Amino acid sequence: ETLDVDFEFFDPQPEHDFHGLKRLLQILFDADSSLFDLTALVELILSQPLLGSTVKVPGDEDAINEEDPYAFLTAINLHEHRERPEIQQLNQYLSQKASSVPSLSHLPELLSPASKAQVGLILTDRLRNMPVQIVPPMYRMLTEEISSALEENEPFSFSHYLIVSQTYTEKASELNQDGGRSSKKRRKQSEGDENFYFHPEDEVLHRFAAGWGNYDFTKQGEGGPDCKRAFQELGIEPQGHMVLIESAKFGDAVDAMASYLAP
């Protein structure tokens, strides 16, 4: 049975969206979310309410703004806010993770305090059952908002965009039916597993990227893939994912994404 649900797009609401945005950031950074000051990061996101968007389910006109967002997208100027402790945490983390991805080996230089690059960090996530068709409008609104902000001399003249995302692989259970550990032979079957995308738009963004790749989380969740098996044969092992796009190619990337995800 199919259930049709309408969604509406909103500017971030400082009075109502704090806890919902924090929850979505915890989903985005997964096991590593405890490494960051998410409270300060959400406050920074909410301090620029004219940039970025949230998605909510329409209801009573007076109450909808108070609903938690089901999805969000925003951009943060990592250079402009480089003195903020929460951004220093992020820059250090992203630089460290990029060092293990050959095509992103130049990212630490772009994020260094001495760099003149203006990297816009795109933070976005959504509840897993949200339709992908909500994604292109959020990106289109972001590009329009950035254009408007530049006319007001706001600090959003980005040289690059860095999108943080997630992928996962399916892993055979390490537990046998008696609750004990499976043999090494069984576990070996999971090596070289196929990579899947929580955000299918990432595969389109790759075509326009200066670099992209996966990285392991610093803190893996307790229980490993089995804790995310949810009564299925295979468990899920998530990884972080980054996509770096030069600003000159970002508009084309958004157009291609919209075409790919069109209903």
PLY file of the C-alpha trace (Angstrom):
ply
format ascii 1.0
element vertex 263
property float x
property float y
property float z
element edge 262
property int vertex1
property int vertex2
end_header
0.00 0.00 0.00
1.32 3.42 -0.99
0.82 6.42 1.26
1.07 9.84 -0.37
2.61 12.47 1.88
3.16 16.13 1.05
6.28 17.94 2.23
7.00 21.63 2.63
10.32 23.48 2.65
11.24 26.02 5.31
14.08 28.24 6.35
15.81 26.94 9.50
13.75 28.00 12.51
15.98 28.96 15.49
13.02 28.72 17.87
11.98 25.19 16.89
14.60 23.24 14.91
17.47 22.81 17.36
16.75 19.25 18.52
15.66 18.02 15.09
18.82 19.33 13.42
21.00 17.85 16.14
19.37 14.47 15.62
19.98 14.64 11.85
23.64 15.57 12.43
23.95 12.54 14.69
22.64 10.40 11.83
25.06 12.03 9.39
28.19 11.57 11.50
27.02 8.23 12.91
29.51 6.71 15.38
31.74 9.80 15.20
29.03 12.29 16.17
30.31 12.26 19.76
33.62 13.71 18.54
32.01 17.06 17.72
30.32 19.83 19.62
27.01 19.34 17.84
25.29 21.88 20.06
27.62 24.64 18.84
27.37 23.38 15.26
23.56 23.51 15.31
23.69 27.00 16.81
25.96 28.08 13.94
23.54 26.60 11.39
20.63 28.40 13.03
22.56 31.67 13.11
22.26 31.87 9.31
18.51 31.19 8.86
18.39 32.68 5.37
20.75 30.00 4.06
19.68 26.39 3.79
16.36 24.65 4.23
14.46 22.07 6.22
11.67 19.72 5.15
8.57 19.14 7.25
5.17 17.50 6.85
2.40 20.09 6.49
-0.33 20.19 9.08
-1.88 22.91 11.16
-0.45 26.21 9.88
0.33 27.41 13.38
2.03 24.17 14.41
4.08 23.12 11.38
7.03 25.38 12.16
7.27 23.68 15.54
7.59 20.22 14.00
11.01 18.57 13.87
12.54 18.61 10.38
12.61 15.35 8.44
15.52 16.59 6.32
17.86 19.56 6.09
20.58 21.07 3.93
22.87 23.99 4.65
26.34 25.33 3.84
28.99 26.67 6.21
32.02 28.72 5.20
34.87 26.79 6.83
37.35 29.62 6.24
35.12 32.39 7.58
34.44 30.44 10.78
37.88 28.87 11.15
38.42 30.39 14.61
35.34 28.73 16.08
36.22 25.62 18.14
33.51 23.47 16.55
34.81 24.33 13.06
38.39 23.64 14.12
37.20 20.20 15.23
35.57 19.62 11.87
38.52 20.88 9.84
40.93 18.65 11.73
38.65 15.64 11.36
37.96 16.16 7.65
41.65 16.76 6.90
42.61 13.58 8.71
40.00 11.51 6.88
40.88 13.03 3.50
44.51 11.98 3.92
43.44 8.35 3.43
41.63 9.12 0.14
44.06 9.66 -2.79
41.76 11.96 -4.78
41.21 14.13 -1.69
44.87 14.39 -0.69
44.83 18.14 -1.43
41.88 18.83 0.88
44.01 19.38 4.03
45.83 22.17 2.18
42.52 23.77 1.17
41.35 23.65 4.79
44.57 24.95 6.33
44.36 28.36 8.08
46.83 29.83 5.59
44.79 28.78 2.56
42.91 31.39 0.55
40.37 28.78 -0.53
36.79 29.35 0.55
35.38 25.88 1.15
31.64 25.64 1.67
30.84 22.62 3.81
27.47 21.21 2.79
25.79 19.40 5.64
22.68 17.48 4.69
20.81 14.41 5.81
17.31 13.05 6.06
15.37 10.28 7.67
16.11 7.08 5.77
12.56 6.66 4.41
12.37 10.15 2.91
11.84 10.28 -0.88
14.89 11.37 -2.86
12.76 13.86 -4.82
13.09 16.34 -1.94
16.84 16.64 -2.56
17.08 18.68 -5.81
14.82 21.49 -4.52
17.00 21.86 -1.43
20.14 22.17 -3.56
18.44 24.58 -5.98
17.26 26.78 -3.13
20.77 26.76 -1.69
22.30 28.00 -4.95
19.66 30.74 -5.19
20.21 31.78 -1.57
23.97 31.94 -2.08
23.49 34.14 -5.16
21.26 36.48 -3.17
23.68 36.53 -0.25
26.57 37.48 -2.54
24.60 40.50 -3.72
24.53 41.58 -0.08
28.30 40.96 0.27
27.76 38.00 2.60
30.75 35.60 2.97
29.52 32.87 0.65
31.84 33.30 -2.34
32.95 29.68 -2.29
35.82 28.27 -4.32
34.82 24.68 -3.51
31.95 22.73 -2.02
32.59 19.78 0.28
29.65 17.44 0.77
29.75 15.08 3.74
27.69 11.93 3.32
27.59 8.21 4.11
27.85 4.87 2.36
27.53 1.33 3.66
28.40 -2.24 2.89
26.39 -5.32 3.75
28.26 -7.72 5.97
27.58 -11.35 6.80
26.72 -11.86 10.44
29.59 -12.70 12.76
27.15 -14.54 15.04
26.03 -18.10 14.45
22.53 -19.28 15.31
23.62 -20.16 18.84
24.77 -16.60 19.46
28.48 -17.40 19.21
31.02 -16.07 16.75
31.08 -17.51 13.26
34.22 -19.04 11.88
36.90 -17.06 10.05
35.86 -18.81 6.85
32.33 -17.40 7.16
33.58 -13.90 7.95
35.96 -13.93 4.99
33.00 -14.06 2.61
32.26 -10.43 3.46
35.56 -9.13 2.10
35.24 -6.93 -0.97
31.54 -6.25 -0.40
29.67 -3.92 -2.72
29.38 -0.29 -1.68
25.89 1.21 -1.35
24.83 4.84 -0.99
22.45 6.19 1.61
22.25 9.27 -0.64
21.92 8.15 -4.29
22.61 11.71 -5.47
26.25 11.21 -4.45
26.85 9.02 -7.51
25.82 11.93 -9.74
27.98 14.40 -7.83
31.00 12.15 -8.44
30.88 13.00 -12.15
31.63 16.64 -11.37
33.96 16.12 -8.44
37.59 17.10 -8.00
37.80 14.18 -5.59
35.63 11.81 -3.59
35.90 8.71 -1.45
34.99 6.77 1.67
36.63 6.81 5.07
36.28 4.68 8.18
34.68 6.17 11.24
37.04 6.72 14.14
34.53 5.16 16.51
32.76 2.12 15.19
29.42 1.35 16.83
29.36 -1.29 19.52
28.54 -4.71 18.11
29.69 -3.83 14.60
27.45 -4.72 11.67
25.40 -7.15 13.77
23.94 -4.34 15.86
22.41 -2.92 12.64
21.23 -6.24 11.24
17.55 -5.67 12.15
16.53 -9.33 11.72
18.11 -9.58 8.28
20.69 -12.04 7.04
23.24 -9.28 6.48
24.40 -6.51 8.75
25.18 -2.94 7.70
28.60 -1.36 8.15
28.48 2.39 7.45
31.39 4.56 6.32
31.81 8.28 5.98
31.91 9.73 2.48
33.14 13.05 1.08
32.69 14.73 -2.30
34.71 17.83 -3.25
33.40 19.96 -6.13
34.87 23.17 -7.54
32.32 25.97 -7.44
32.41 26.42 -11.24
30.98 22.91 -11.65
28.50 22.98 -8.79
25.56 24.37 -10.78
25.95 21.70 -13.45
26.15 19.05 -10.74
22.86 20.25 -9.23
21.19 20.23 -12.66
22.40 16.69 -13.37
21.23 15.55 -9.94
17.77 17.01 -10.53
17.52 15.20 -13.87
18.68 11.90 -12.35
16.25 12.05 -9.41
13.27 13.33 -11.39
10.11 11.28 -10.70
0 1
1 2
2 3
3 4
4 5
5 6
6 7
7 8
8 9
9 10
10 11
11 12
12 13
13 14
14 15
15 16
16 17
17 18
18 19
19 20
20 21
21 22
22 23
23 24
24 25
25 26
26 27
27 28
28 29
29 30
30 31
31 32
32 33
33 34
34 35
35 36
36 37
37 38
38 39
39 40
40 41
41 42
42 43
43 44
44 45
45 46
46 47
47 48
48 49
49 50
50 51
51 52
52 53
53 54
54 55
55 56
56 57
57 58
58 59
59 60
60 61
61 62
62 63
63 64
64 65
65 66
66 67
67 68
68 69
69 70
70 71
71 72
72 73
73 74
74 75
75 76
76 77
77 78
78 79
79 80
80 81
81 82
82 83
83 84
84 85
85 86
86 87
87 88
88 89
89 90
90 91
91 92
92 93
93 94
94 95
95 96
96 97
97 98
98 99
99 100
100 101
101 102
102 103
103 104
104 105
105 106
106 107
107 108
108 109
109 110
110 111
111 112
112 113
113 114
114 115
115 116
116 117
117 118
118 119
119 120
120 121
121 122
122 123
123 124
124 125
125 126
126 127
127 128
128 129
129 130
130 131
131 132
132 133
133 134
134 135
135 136
136 137
137 138
138 139
139 140
140 141
141 142
142 143
143 144
144 145
145 146
146 147
147 148
148 149
149 150
150 151
151 152
152 153
153 154
154 155
155 156
156 157
157 158
158 159
159 160
160 161
161 162
162 163
163 164
164 165
165 166
166 167
167 168
168 169
169 170
170 171
171 172
172 173
173 174
174 175
175 176
176 177
177 178
178 179
179 180
180 181
181 182
182 183
183 184
184 185
185 186
186 187
187 188
188 189
189 190
190 191
191 192
192 193
193 194
194 195
195 196
196 197
197 198
198 199
199 200
200 201
201 202
202 203
203 204
204 205
205 206
206 207
207 208
208 209
209 210
210 211
211 212
212 213
213 214
214 215
215 216
216 217
217 218
218 219
219 220
220 221
221 222
222 223
223 224
224 225
225 226
226 227
227 228
228 229
229 230
230 231
231 232
232 233
233 234
234 235
235 236
236 237
237 238
238 239
239 240
240 241
241 242
242 243
243 244
244 245
245 246
246 247
247 248
248 249
249 250
250 251
251 252
252 253
253 254
254 255
255 256
256 257
257 258
258 259
259 260
260 261
261 262
